[in-house]
Amino acid sequence: MPDSRSPRRADGVDVRSISGGGPEAEKAGKVAVVLGGGVGGLTAANALRGLLGREHRVILVERRRDHLFAPSFLWLMVGDRSREQVARDLRSLLRTGVELVEAEVNRLDPERRTLTAGERELSYDALVIALGADLAPEAFPGYVEAAHNFFDRDGAARLAETLGGFDGGRVVVAVTTLPYKCPAAPYEAALLVEAALRRRGVRDRSEVAIFTPEPQPMPVAGPVLGAAVSALLAERNVALHTARPVTAVDPGNESGWIPVDARTMRTRFPDSYAIGDVTTITLANGKPLPKAGVFAHGEALVVAREIAASFTGRSAPGFDGAGYCWVELGGGRAAFAEGDFYASPAPAIRLRAPSAAWHLGKVAFERAWMGRGVERAVAQTLLRVGSAVLRIKASP
């Protein structure tokens, strides 16, 4: 698993160089610009369009034409999804009235509140940076030549092909350095690979192992959850090797992440916000908030309300640190973890026991994002009703 320390995917912008402020636009309508069309950026742009009057403009800048649904990459990895099923045309997911600029950002001038995207220069009154963080596989010697990156659509698809022809041997899921995207991902990957090998009849002559520099699975969530995930691995004879840092990788440093206010997502510069993987938020236990789509989604909704309130002179509620994730086990079953990551002295997280119902919940979550028409509406309704009944904050 490659290094994700540096927010490399910044569309040409060095996010460390943001400096800010500028005169307020002297016009009735204002402009909010969102950089990045992933989960956070897409959510922020759509929420802003719903909150703001038509006199205000919402512009989304994204260099890719497709929106890729990363939570489904693990299913792609084991052949349960195709490349096409984990992608949607970005325009088809935007609310009417969101302006899409398909270009790479190559200049940002916060002093003048302008940026250049392709050949266009855009002015803004509020900016949301949701550019994510690219992985750096080249930072790990031998990775590009010998390993598979399931955090990438192409890499997950290639891994599916490899597993389809795998006739036995050792499969290693390696966390090369911290932080990485989605705390549960390497453990889900190992469990799904184990299930796929059983399905293909080669499990009895195969070994599945995880190596991680972490002292336990998902340490940010505390020892109880870590022990529960360890038990799930042990039940399926997946070898877990903890506290095993990979010394061949230069870990770099923490520079490059954008510090933000934990409640408002404001940067230290006026009218500039950052959300998702590109940010850094330190929790009460001293660990960073995990880099996961659920947090990008929640932060995006907060930022949309913050910007709408700033345009109208009102106040808005802040981000509460609520988070959740599914832990897929394969075979149509999954566990579900949810809780308050802002709790003190440490996050208060609960792991629900594995069941087919939780797996179906993740399928509904996927269709609520990627489905079309009636299918999408039904999935969104199921998630809302299920969340209310179970008193959890799982929403599309």
C-alpha positions, 0 to 999 in steps of 0.5 A: 500500500503506497505512501499517502503522506503528500497531497500530490493530487492538487491539480498543479496547486501547491496547497502549502502556498495558500495565503489569503484574503481579498476584497469582498465582491461588490455585486449582489450575487457571489461565487463559490468555487469547489476544487475537486470532484470526488466525494467531498467536492461533489457533495459540497457543490451539490449542497451549495447549489441547494442552499444558495439562491440563483443569484449566486454561482457554484462552480466545480473544477475537476480535471477528470470526466468520470466520478470514481466511487472508491468504496466499490474498488474492493469489490472490483478487486475480487471481480464482483464489479466491473470497471464501468460499474464503479464510475459515472459521468460527473455531469450526471451527478451534479445538481442543475445549476452547478457549473462544471469546468473540466480543467486542471488548476494551474494557478491560485492567487488567494490575495486576489481570490482568483485561479486559473483552470486550463485557459479560464481565469475564475474569481471567487468569494469562497473557495473549497479545496477538495483535491484529495491525496494521491498515493505515491507507489514509486516511493516504495522500492519494487512496488510498481513492478510487483505490487497491486494498488487496490486504491486505484481503479486500474490497479483494482481491475488488474488485481482481479485478473491476477486473482482470477488466475491465482492457483495458490501461494501467499497473498500479502496485504502490506501497509507501507506507511501512515496515513493511508486512505480508509482505516478498514481498507487493508483488513477488508481487502484481506478478508475479501481476498480470503473469501475469493480464494475459498470461492475458487477452491484454492484457499487450502493451498494459499496463505493470506497475511497482513503486515502493518506498522500499526500496533493493531487494526484501526488504532484510531478507533481504540483497542476494543474495535482493534481486537474485534477486527483481529478476531474476524481475521483470526476466524478466517486464518488471516495472519496479522503482523502488527508493528511491522514498519517498512524501513525501505520507504522514506516516510517524509514529513507532515508538511503538505496537509492543510490544517483546518478548524475541526468544526468549520473546516476553515483554513487560516485564510479568510473564506478558504475551506478545505475538506477530505483527504487533503486536510489534517485534524488532530483528535483528542487522543493525538491521532489524526482523523482518518482519511475516508470518504465518510468524513469528506462527505460530512465536512462538505455538508458543513462547509456548504452551510458555512459558505451559505451562512457567510453569504447571508450573514447567518450562523451554521452548525459545525462538523461533529466528527461522526463517522462510519464504515463497513467491513466487508468479509466476503460471502455476502456478509459485512460488519459495520463500525460507527461512532463519534471520532471527536469524543474525548479522551478517544473516539467512541466507536462500536462494531456491529456483528457481521451479517448479510443485512450490513452487506446489503446496507453497503450495496444500498449505499453504493446504489444511492451514489451510483444508481440512476433514476428509481434505483437511486431514489429507492436506495436513498430512501432505504438508507434514510429509513435504515439510519433512522431505525438503527440510529446511525448516521449513514447517509448518501 
